[in-house]
Amino acid sequence: RGADIHTNDEMALYVAVDHNRLNVAEYLLDQGANIHANDEHALHQAILLGYHQMAALLLAGGATVNGPGDPL
């Protein structure tokens, strides 16, 4: 309780994605976790691991495939 969800470049969101904890990732996003941290690393991890629902959640939350500012 009271932990900073933004420490270590949004590591909490990355760990939730890495372990396919959809409910935790959704909670972190609802609490303001930066979906774009580390050049969309959370989205890339979800795709790499085949976590389709997780990838869909991140994309619905505003994640981009190429990351912010990357050329298409």
Phi, psi and chi 1 to 4 in degrees:
 res  aa     phi    psi   chi1   chi2   chi3   chi4
   1 ARG       -  130.9 -173.3  168.0 -171.5 -170.0
   2 GLY    82.7    7.2      -      -      -      -
   3 ALA   -72.4  149.8      -      -      -      -
   4 ASP   -83.3  113.0 -177.2    1.3      -      -
   5 ILE   -75.9   -7.2   66.2  167.8      -      -
   6 HIS   -98.5    7.0  -55.3  -69.7      -      -
   7 THR   -73.5  153.7   59.6      -      -      -
   8 ASN    52.8   50.5  -65.7  -30.5      -      -
   9 ASP    53.6   49.5  -68.1  -38.3      -      -
  10 GLU    62.5   39.3  -55.9  -64.5  -25.9      -
  11 MET   -59.6  -32.6 -175.5   57.1   75.2      -
  12 ALA   -61.0  -42.4      -      -      -      -
  13 LEU   -66.0  -43.3  179.3   59.6      -      -
  14 TYR   -60.1  -44.6  175.3   78.5      -      -
  15 VAL   -64.6  -40.2  170.3      -      -      -
  16 ALA   -61.1  -41.8      -      -      -      -
  17 VAL   -66.8  -47.0  169.9      -      -      -
  18 ASP   -58.1  -32.0 -167.0   47.3      -      -
  19 HIS  -100.6    9.9  -67.2  -80.5      -      -
  20 ASN    53.8   43.2 -158.4   25.6      -      -
  21 ARG   -95.3   82.0  -62.3  -66.0  -54.8  -93.0
  22 LEU   -57.1  -44.2 -163.5   60.2      -      -
  23 ASN   -64.9  -35.8   59.3  -26.8      -      -
  24 VAL   -71.0  -43.8  174.6      -      -      -
  25 ALA   -60.7  -43.0      -      -      -      -
  26 GLU   -61.8  -42.9 -172.5  170.5   25.3      -
  27 TYR   -61.6  -46.5  172.3   79.4      -      -
  28 LEU   -61.6  -41.6  -68.4  169.2      -      -
  29 LEU   -64.7  -40.6  -67.2  171.7      -      -
  30 ASP   -61.9  -29.0  -73.3  -14.0      -      -
  31 GLN   -88.1    0.7  -63.8  -58.0  -50.7      -
  32 GLY   101.5   15.7      -      -      -      -
  33 ALA   -57.8  142.8      -      -      -      -
  34 ASN   -79.1  105.4  180.0    2.6      -      -
  35 ILE   -67.3  -18.3 -156.4  164.4      -      -
  36 HIS   -96.1    4.4  -56.3  -68.8      -      -
  37 ALA   -58.5  143.8      -      -      -      -
  38 ASN    53.3   46.0  -74.0  -32.3      -      -
  39 ASP    54.6   49.0  -64.3  -35.2      -      -
  40 GLU    64.8   30.7  -50.2  -71.3  -24.8      -
  41 HIS   -58.2  -36.2 -163.2   76.4      -      -
  42 ALA   -63.3  -44.2      -      -      -      -
  43 LEU   -64.2  -44.9  176.1   61.6      -      -
  44 HIS   -59.9  -39.6  -65.9  167.1      -      -
  45 GLN   -65.6  -43.4 -174.3   69.9   -2.5      -
  46 ALA   -60.0  -43.0      -      -      -      -
  47 ILE   -67.7  -45.9  -67.4  168.5      -      -
  48 LEU   -56.9  -40.6  177.4   70.2      -      -
  49 LEU   -86.5   -2.7  -64.4  173.2      -      -
  50 GLY    76.3   24.8      -      -      -      -
  51 TYR   -87.1   82.8  -62.1  155.0      -      -
  52 HIS   -63.4  -43.2  -59.5 -163.6      -      -
  53 GLN   -65.3  -37.3  -74.4 -177.9  -57.3      -
  54 MET   -66.2  -45.3 -177.2   67.2   75.1      -
  55 ALA   -60.0  -41.9      -      -      -      -
  56 ALA   -62.8  -41.2      -      -      -      -
  57 LEU   -61.3  -45.9  171.9   71.1      -      -
  58 LEU   -66.2  -41.4  -64.1  171.0      -      -
  59 LEU   -65.1  -41.3  -72.8  167.3      -      -
  60 ALA   -64.0  -28.7      -      -      -      -
  61 GLY   -82.2   -3.6      -      -      -      -
  62 GLY   113.1    0.2      -      -      -      -
  63 ALA   -63.7  149.0      -      -      -      -
  64 THR  -120.2  147.7   57.6      -      -      -
  65 VAL   -62.4  -41.1  174.5      -      -      -
  66 ASN   -93.0   -5.8  -68.1  -38.0      -      -
  67 GLY    83.6  156.3      -      -      -      -
  68 PRO   -63.8  128.2   -1.2    5.7      -      -
  69 GLY    83.8   -7.1      -      -      -      -
  70 ASP   -75.9  144.2  -74.5  -11.9      -      -
  71 PRO   -69.8  153.1   22.1  -29.1      -      -
  72 LEU   -71.3      -  -65.9  176.6      -      -
